[in-house]
Amino acid sequence: MAQGEVLEFEEYVRTRQDALLRSARRLVPDPVDAQDLLQTALARTYGRWDGIADKTLADAYLRRVMINTRTEWWRARKLEEVPTEQLPDARVEDGSEQRADRALLMDVLKVLAPKQRSVVVLRHWEQMSTEETAAALGMSAGTVKSTLHRALARLRQELESRELDFRALEHGNAGEVKGRERCAA
């Protein structure tokens, strides 16, 4: 390319770069990708600049190069999907399961005596050591251990009971649930 054409191309890029970047932004949503797209198109156009007879059509030529380049990138992308005969189970984490677990935990903690609840919360929720829990509650480390043991056993019992109630309701055995509630009372 002759020196005059190089200067002409540089002048063209200097005056039209904002408009060309806007065109690139319409083709790809990411601003960094748009800049890369424009730079790639300019590099490809530079080598063919002397072949563009009517320089008033340079914008159209560059836009076509950007479209073709974007299409090449799209075709060359690595697909993360693997075709299979069977669709996988779709699971979307929306936090509802975590909120339900927390609500269940708060509800189940209500069956504990206040002293037991305090020990469980400090040891497992606040992750205090046995000694730290004992100091915070004004009791011995042995009392913390035995209280925690009894509290966890009570929580397991309550959760198992609720699981049985849920299964009974799920299978339509509401009478069985009411009978178990009467026995527990």
FENCOR-V204834 format. One record per run of one state. SS is the DSSP state (H for helix, E for strand, C for the rest). FROM is the first residue (numbers start at 0). TO is the last residue. Records with the same first field share a line. If there is no record, write none. Layout:
# FENCOR-V204834
SS: FROM-TO ; FROM-TO
This chain:
# FENCOR-V204834
C: 0-1 ; 27-29 ; 46-47 ; 51-53 ; 76-94 ; 109-112 ; 125-128 ; 137-139 ; 170-172 ; 184-184
H: 2-26 ; 30-45 ; 48-50 ; 54-75 ; 95-108 ; 113-124 ; 129-136 ; 140-169 ; 173-183
